[in-house]
Amino acid sequence: MEYKQLLEEAYKKVKQTDTSSERFEIPKIEGYFEGKKTILTNFYQIASHLRRDPSHFQKFMLKELAASGQREGDRLVLNIKVPSTKIIQKIENYVKEFVLCRECKKPDTEIIKQGRINFVHCLACGAKHPVTK
């Protein structure tokens, strides 16, 4: 009886992974131009779908787009006009670097920091690889 209780507690503490074999899809970016600014209205939804911290995702996007900007609620305001194709390309780069496992190609990963190095740890296969950016 005690073994089963310990086993149930262990399963509760283990992070759940998505066992479905569906292809991982990045949500379509939604936004508009307002003067010289680009406003991404579903920025927070994309970050939560990727299971990443919105501030980390924002920092990457601003650096890659060479733009300044800020979050306003659930949206990201970029202080330059950026075509949607360029934004989509940068999101795909983010997914390759910080979300998908290099071994099994599943999105069931987390970013962990050991010392001064960040690693992408896969919860599905257990692989761990350093983040190069």
MOGI-V747468 format. One record per residue. N is the residue number from 1. RES is the residue in one small letter. OMEGA is omega in degrees with one decimal (NA if undefined). Layout:
N & RES & OMEGA
N & RES & OMEGA
This chain:
1 & m & -178.3
2 & e & 179.2
3 & y & -179.1
4 & k & 178.4
5 & q & 178.3
6 & l & 179.0
7 & l & 178.2
8 & e & 177.4
9 & e & 179.4
10 & a & 178.9
11 & y & 178.6
12 & k & -177.6
13 & k & -179.7
14 & v & 178.9
15 & k & -177.9
16 & q & 175.4
17 & t & 178.7
18 & d & -176.2
19 & t & 179.8
20 & s & -177.7
21 & s & 178.8
22 & e & 179.1
23 & r & 179.7
24 & f & -179.9
25 & e & 176.5
26 & i & 177.9
27 & p & 179.6
28 & k & -179.3
29 & i & 177.2
30 & e & 179.9
31 & g & -179.3
32 & y & 176.5
33 & f & 175.2
34 & e & -173.6
35 & g & 178.3
36 & k & -177.4
37 & k & 172.9
38 & t & -178.6
39 & i & 177.8
40 & l & -171.3
41 & t & -178.0
42 & n & -178.6
43 & f & -177.7
44 & y & 179.0
45 & q & 178.3
46 & i & 179.2
47 & a & 180.0
48 & s & 176.4
49 & h & 177.5
50 & l & -178.0
51 & r & 178.5
52 & r & 178.9
53 & d & -179.3
54 & p & 180.0
55 & s & 176.6
56 & h & 179.0
57 & f & 179.2
58 & q & -179.5
59 & k & 178.4
60 & f & -177.0
61 & m & -179.3
62 & l & 179.9
63 & k & -177.6
64 & e & -180.0
65 & l & -178.2
66 & a & -176.8
67 & a & 170.4
68 & s & -179.0
69 & g & -179.7
70 & q & 175.8
71 & r & 174.1
72 & e & -176.6
73 & g & -179.7
74 & d & -175.9
75 & r & 178.2
76 & l & 179.4
77 & v & 177.0
78 & l & -175.9
79 & n & 175.0
80 & i & 173.9
81 & k & -179.3
82 & v & 177.3
83 & p & -176.3
84 & s & 179.7
85 & t & 178.9
86 & k & 178.6
87 & i & 179.3
88 & i & 178.7
89 & q & -179.4
90 & k & 176.9
91 & i & 177.5
92 & e & 176.2
93 & n & 178.6
94 & y & -179.4
95 & v & 179.4
96 & k & -175.0
97 & e & -168.8
98 & f & -174.1
99 & v & -175.4
100 & l & 175.8
101 & c & 179.9
102 & r & -177.6
103 & e & -174.0
104 & c & 177.7
105 & k & 178.2
106 & k & -178.9
107 & p & -177.6
108 & d & -176.2
109 & t & 174.4
110 & e & 177.2
111 & i & 178.1
112 & i & -179.6
113 & k & 176.4
114 & q & -175.1
115 & g & 179.9
116 & r & -174.2
117 & i & 173.7
118 & n & 178.5
119 & f & 169.8
120 & v & -178.6
121 & h & -179.2
122 & c & 178.8
123 & l & -179.0
124 & a & -175.9
125 & c & 177.7
126 & g & -179.7
127 & a & 178.8
128 & k & 178.1
129 & h & -177.7
130 & p & 175.5
131 & v & -175.6
132 & t & -178.4
133 & k & NA
